[in-house]
């Protein structure tokens, strides 16, 4: 995408326009080639991406997903492999069950607290082994990211009710599901990955009761459609990424 320059107070609206252009692209063009990244390359590139965006515009990016009032919090994005996050996953800062191999975790700084309060996570696999449950059901083994988890804070995520209420207060201000998935799309674009897949709610590990299924449908299916993902024959959603050299047109 070409850079769009505008006054600071118009930046959230410019970000929305930029996102809408990307959504339109994802619905129009096919990926042109595969790309293979090693586990180390994935982890390193995610960490670089999260650190850069946290220091250079994450607050502004998150504000573009605000429902009404712009959040005033200082947001932080962290990239962690599954095993590493499990070892750090504590109720003092926000506990999550991690479903994918790689994750981007969203948090914000609370007053004078040194550690962020983590409030949301998106996790994915990059390709699947033939014997994986999802691979067996969908045939998906491509070397592209497959998002399998979009999760916000729960009442069991923290060691105090006050932290949970504070996390809910911030999440209510945001279309946070779209924000987290968009972070994965932005990372993929920066690393030349032409497609990102997303698991539909019906294939989610927690598919079950009617009320839960309704929530999962909103979180996964509706988020996917709002961001330009298209449902494929194998049952997965797919978003296409412009990885051309100048960002104006697909590669030939």
ABEGO torsion letter per residue (X at the ends): XBBBBBBAAAAAAAAAAAAAAAAAAAAABBBABBBBBBAAAAAAAAAAAAAAAAABGAAAAAAAABABBBBABBBBBBBBBAAAAAAABBAAAEBBBBABABBBBBBBBBEABABBBBABBBBBBBEBBAABAAAAAAGBABABBBBABBBBBBAAABABAAAAAAAAAAAAABBAAAAAAAAAAAAAAAAGBABBBBBBAAABAABBBAAAAAAAAAAAAAAAAAAGBBBBAAGBBBBBBBABAAGABBBX
